[in-house]
Amino acid sequence: YSKITNPNSVHQCDLIEIPYDEDVDTGFSEEVAEAFKSIYNNPDNPLNWAQLLQYNQGHEFIGSVTLIMDEHNVNI
């Protein structure tokens, strides 16, 4: 990770409890994709759509999440 030089270019995700997060209590790809959209499209949130999204290969990141990342040119 020390070779990452551009802020917001790589994001990591997992469905865990974090104090500052988007509350997602599901394993369904459609709901996770909607949560990603609400996070990245929120004007009060400093995150931009990343160039690379790293995740734990959970099924909740397949399907709708893959499609939304493809729409925004995010490699997963």
Phi, psi and omega in degrees: 000347180289348180270357178280116184247349180255120177302145178066014181272333179230128176237148174243148180215153172199158179268092180225168178279122179227140183298327180241092186208177171265122184290109178232111180243063184207162173246012184267130184302322182298317181289324177293320177298318177297323178295318176301315180299318181292327178290307186285335180266002179281118182294343178272357181259130183282357182281141172251164173300128184284170171273331182220132175245123178253136180214177188269019179066020176291151182296338179291347180259006179258157176087246184299323179295317178301317180296315182293324178292321176299320179300330183253017178056038177262123176281138177232000000 
